């Protein structure tokens, strides 16, 4: 966090200016990520200025992939970030002093769905039918796109050797589009992206769904405690302003590290894939 002293326009007393950088990764198209987060970051700036009585500026850094984003937070190149659960686990392994600001709420709960999708015209009816076929995963560090979907396949008796072929395509939208184009028999992506692609006419349908833990918003190690507490106060506000719903549909919930033990178990299980 950078704090600069700037003079008032009217020549009055100098005041501190707080400059923060918010980080996330390109799980979808970068342009869509900017549209999603910039209004909320502006809202957060304004609310923080009121509570801190200091000027606040929040920049946006979109990393090219999960690995770079994890490094950005672990090394303090960004001040706070929104990660998937598995990326949080990896980031904590790099720097245990990272802290949870809040977790996104899904209708008051801390769980939401991942999807294994197939082509709309596919005759695949159950997960076991995927043996001998092709599969598209997301990023190699993705909670849904790798760890949870691989665990689901393993529980159905399917490992990597049972598939004809598989690839990691990176983004959730690329997975859905590849399935719709007939390039893969099935693939894993988050429910919100699945619904967006279906609404756009991409010919895919859900084969199965599985639970995931909602995304955490995280603060880098040694972020100013006053700034951190104000961010928590705003994001956990019961007023749940419309701007908050743009990024967390049902607002935020208080989170703890143990909320992500479910994902840690899946990450360990997926090693057998």
C-alpha positions as CSV (number, residue, x, y, z in Angstrom):
1,X,0.0,0.0,0.0
2,X,1.4,3.4,-1.0
3,X,0.5,6.4,1.1
4,X,1.4,9.8,-0.3
5,X,0.9,13.3,1.2
6,X,-0.9,15.7,-1.1
7,X,-1.8,19.3,-0.7
8,X,-5.5,20.4,-0.8
9,X,-6.6,22.3,-3.9
10,X,-7.5,25.3,-1.7
11,X,-4.1,25.5,-0.1
12,X,-5.4,23.9,3.1
13,X,-3.8,21.2,5.2
14,X,-2.1,18.3,3.6
15,X,-3.9,15.0,3.7
16,X,-2.9,11.4,3.1
17,X,-3.8,9.6,0.0
18,X,-4.1,5.8,0.1
19,X,-3.3,4.0,-3.1
20,X,-4.2,0.3,-3.3
21,X,-4.0,-2.3,-6.0
22,X,-6.6,-5.0,-6.5
23,X,-5.6,-8.2,-8.2
24,X,-7.4,-11.0,-10.0
25,X,-6.7,-13.4,-12.9
26,X,-8.1,-13.8,-16.3
27,X,-10.5,-16.7,-15.6
28,X,-12.7,-15.2,-18.3
29,X,-12.1,-12.5,-20.9
30,X,-10.1,-9.6,-19.4
31,X,-12.6,-7.1,-20.8
32,X,-15.4,-8.8,-18.9
33,X,-13.4,-8.8,-15.7
34,X,-12.9,-5.0,-16.0
35,X,-16.6,-4.5,-16.5
36,X,-17.3,-6.7,-13.5
37,X,-14.9,-5.2,-11.0
38,X,-14.3,-1.5,-11.9
39,X,-17.7,-0.2,-10.7
40,X,-17.3,-2.1,-7.4
41,X,-13.8,-0.8,-6.9
42,X,-15.0,2.7,-7.4
43,X,-17.8,2.1,-4.9
44,X,-15.2,0.7,-2.5
45,X,-13.0,3.8,-3.0
46,X,-15.8,6.1,-2.1
47,X,-17.0,4.2,0.9
48,X,-13.4,3.9,2.3
49,X,-12.8,7.6,1.8
50,X,-15.9,8.4,4.0
51,X,-14.8,6.0,6.8
52,X,-11.1,6.7,6.7
53,X,-11.4,10.5,5.9
54,X,-8.6,10.1,3.5
55,X,-8.4,10.0,-0.3
56,X,-8.4,6.4,-1.6
57,X,-7.4,5.2,-5.1
58,X,-7.7,1.6,-6.1
59,X,-6.0,0.3,-9.2
60,X,-6.8,-3.0,-11.0
61,X,-4.2,-5.6,-12.0
62,X,-5.3,-8.6,-14.1
63,X,-2.7,-11.3,-14.1
64,X,-2.4,-13.5,-17.2
65,X,-2.9,-16.7,-15.2
66,X,-3.5,-18.1,-11.8
67,X,0.2,-18.6,-11.0
68,X,1.1,-15.0,-11.7
69,X,-1.8,-13.8,-9.6
70,X,-0.8,-16.0,-6.7
71,X,2.7,-14.6,-6.8
72,X,1.4,-11.1,-7.0
73,X,-0.4,-11.5,-3.7
74,X,2.1,-13.6,-1.9
75,X,4.9,-11.1,-2.7
76,X,2.8,-8.1,-2.0
77,X,2.6,-6.7,-5.5
78,X,-1.1,-6.3,-5.0
79,X,-2.8,-5.2,-1.8
80,X,-5.9,-7.3,-2.0
81,X,-7.3,-9.8,-4.4
82,X,-10.2,-12.1,-5.3
83,X,-9.2,-15.7,-5.8
84,X,-10.7,-19.1,-6.3
85,X,-10.4,-21.4,-3.3
86,X,-7.5,-23.5,-4.7
87,X,-5.5,-20.3,-5.5
88,X,-6.1,-19.2,-1.9
89,X,-4.7,-22.5,-0.6
90,X,-1.6,-22.1,-2.9
91,X,-1.2,-18.5,-1.9
92,X,-1.3,-19.4,1.8
93,X,1.4,-22.0,1.2
94,X,3.6,-19.2,-0.3
95,X,2.8,-16.7,2.4
96,X,0.8,-17.8,5.5
97,X,0.4,-14.1,6.6
98,X,-2.2,-13.5,3.9
99,X,-5.7,-13.0,5.5
100,X,-9.3,-13.3,4.5
101,X,-11.2,-10.1,4.2
102,X,-14.6,-11.8,3.4
103,X,-16.1,-14.7,1.4
104,X,-18.7,-14.2,-1.3
105,X,-22.2,-15.3,-0.3
106,X,-24.4,-17.6,-2.5
107,X,-27.9,-17.1,-1.2
108,X,-26.5,-16.9,2.3
109,X,-24.3,-19.9,2.0
110,X,-20.6,-20.5,1.3
111,X,-21.1,-23.1,-1.4
112,X,-21.9,-22.9,-5.1
113,X,-21.7,-25.2,-8.1
114,X,-19.2,-26.4,-10.7
115,X,-20.4,-28.1,-13.8
116,X,-19.2,-30.9,-16.0
117,X,-20.8,-30.1,-19.4
118,X,-21.2,-31.9,-22.6
119,X,-22.4,-30.9,-26.1
120,X,-26.1,-30.2,-26.3
121,X,-26.6,-33.1,-28.7
122,X,-24.4,-35.5,-26.8
123,X,-25.7,-39.0,-26.0
124,X,-23.5,-39.1,-22.8
125,X,-25.9,-39.7,-19.9
126,X,-23.7,-40.3,-16.9
127,X,-20.2,-39.5,-15.7
128,X,-19.0,-43.1,-16.2
129,X,-19.7,-42.8,-19.9
130,X,-16.7,-40.4,-20.2
131,X,-14.2,-43.3,-20.0
132,X,-12.3,-43.5,-23.3
133,X,-13.4,-40.0,-24.3
134,X,-11.8,-36.5,-24.3
135,X,-12.0,-33.9,-21.5
136,X,-11.3,-30.2,-21.2
137,X,-10.0,-28.9,-17.9
138,X,-9.5,-25.2,-17.1
139,X,-6.3,-23.8,-15.5
140,X,-4.0,-26.3,-13.9
141,X,-4.5,-24.4,-10.6
142,X,-8.3,-24.0,-10.9
143,X,-10.5,-25.2,-8.2
144,X,-13.4,-26.3,-10.5
145,X,-11.4,-26.5,-13.7
146,X,-9.0,-29.0,-12.2
147,X,-9.1,-30.2,-8.6
148,X,-12.8,-30.7,-7.9
149,X,-13.6,-32.0,-11.3
150,X,-10.7,-34.5,-11.2
151,X,-11.8,-35.6,-7.8
152,X,-15.4,-36.1,-9.2
153,X,-14.0,-38.2,-12.0
154,X,-11.8,-40.3,-9.6
155,X,-14.9,-41.0,-7.5
156,X,-16.6,-42.3,-10.6
157,X,-13.6,-44.6,-11.3
158,X,-12.1,-42.5,-14.1
159,X,-8.4,-41.4,-14.0
160,X,-6.3,-39.7,-16.6
161,X,-5.3,-43.1,-18.1
162,X,-9.0,-43.9,-18.6
163,X,-9.5,-40.9,-20.9
164,X,-8.6,-40.9,-24.5
165,X,-7.1,-37.4,-24.1
166,X,-7.4,-34.3,-22.0
167,X,-6.1,-30.7,-22.0
168,X,-5.9,-27.7,-19.8
169,X,-7.4,-24.7,-21.7
170,X,-7.0,-22.0,-19.0
171,X,-10.3,-20.1,-18.9
172,X,-13.7,-21.3,-18.1
173,X,-15.3,-19.8,-21.2
174,X,-12.7,-21.4,-23.4
175,X,-13.7,-24.8,-22.0
176,X,-17.4,-24.3,-22.6
177,X,-16.8,-23.0,-26.2
178,X,-14.5,-26.0,-27.0
179,X,-17.2,-28.4,-25.9
180,X,-19.8,-26.6,-27.9
181,X,-17.5,-26.7,-30.9
182,X,-17.2,-30.5,-30.6
183,X,-13.5,-30.4,-29.8
184,X,-13.9,-32.3,-26.5
185,X,-16.5,-34.7,-25.3
186,X,-16.9,-33.0,-21.9
187,X,-15.3,-30.4,-19.7
188,X,-15.4,-28.6,-16.3
189,X,-16.4,-24.9,-15.8
190,X,-18.1,-22.8,-13.2
191,X,-21.9,-22.5,-13.2
192,X,-22.1,-18.8,-13.9
193,X,-19.9,-19.1,-17.0
194,X,-21.9,-22.2,-18.1
195,X,-25.2,-20.2,-17.9
196,X,-23.7,-17.2,-19.7
197,X,-22.5,-19.4,-22.6
198,X,-25.9,-21.2,-22.8
199,X,-27.6,-17.8,-22.9
200,X,-25.3,-16.8,-25.8
201,X,-26.3,-19.9,-27.7
202,X,-23.3,-22.1,-27.2
203,X,-24.7,-25.7,-27.6
204,X,-23.8,-27.2,-24.2
205,X,-25.7,-28.9,-21.4
206,X,-24.9,-29.9,-17.9
207,X,-24.0,-33.6,-17.3
208,X,-23.4,-33.2,-13.5
209,X,-22.8,-30.5,-10.9
210,X,-20.7,-30.6,-7.8
211,X,-20.1,-28.3,-4.8
212,X,-17.5,-25.7,-4.5
213,X,-16.7,-23.2,-1.8
214,X,-17.3,-19.5,-2.6
215,X,-14.4,-17.2,-3.5
216,X,-12.4,-15.4,-0.8
217,X,-11.3,-11.8,-1.0
218,X,-7.8,-11.6,0.5
219,X,-5.5,-9.1,1.9
220,X,-1.7,-9.3,1.5
221,X,0.5,-9.8,4.5
222,X,1.1,-6.6,6.6
223,X,-1.7,-4.6,5.0
224,X,-2.5,-1.6,7.2
225,X,-4.8,-2.9,9.9
226,X,-7.1,0.2,9.8
227,X,-7.5,-0.2,6.1
228,X,-8.2,-3.9,6.4
229,X,-10.8,-3.4,9.1
230,X,-12.6,-0.7,7.1
231,X,-12.7,-3.0,4.0
232,X,-14.2,-5.7,6.1
233,X,-16.8,-3.3,7.6
234,X,-17.9,-2.2,4.1
235,X,-18.0,-5.7,2.5
236,X,-19.8,-7.3,5.4
237,X,-22.4,-4.5,5.7
238,X,-25.9,-5.8,6.1
239,X,-27.1,-3.1,3.8
240,X,-25.9,-5.1,0.9
241,X,-25.9,-2.3,-1.6
242,X,-26.7,-3.0,-5.3
243,X,-23.1,-2.3,-6.2
244,X,-21.9,-5.2,-4.0
245,X,-24.2,-7.6,-5.7
246,X,-22.4,-7.0,-9.0
247,X,-19.4,-9.0,-7.8
248,X,-20.9,-11.1,-5.0
249,X,-24.6,-11.4,-6.0
250,X,-25.7,-12.0,-2.4
251,X,-23.1,-10.0,-0.6
252,X,-20.3,-11.3,1.6
253,X,-19.9,-13.5,4.7
254,X,-17.1,-13.6,7.3
255,X,-14.6,-16.3,6.4
256,X,-12.0,-18.5,8.1
257,X,-9.2,-20.5,6.8
258,X,-11.0,-23.8,7.8
259,X,-13.8,-23.0,5.3
260,X,-11.3,-24.1,2.6
261,X,-10.4,-27.5,4.2
262,X,-12.9,-29.1,1.7
263,X,-10.8,-27.8,-1.2
264,X,-7.5,-28.8,0.4
265,X,-8.8,-32.4,0.6
266,X,-9.8,-32.3,-3.1
267,X,-6.4,-30.9,-4.1
268,X,-4.7,-33.9,-2.3
269,X,-7.1,-36.4,-3.8
270,X,-6.6,-35.1,-7.4
271,X,-2.9,-36.1,-7.2
272,X,-4.2,-39.6,-7.9
273,X,-5.7,-38.5,-11.2
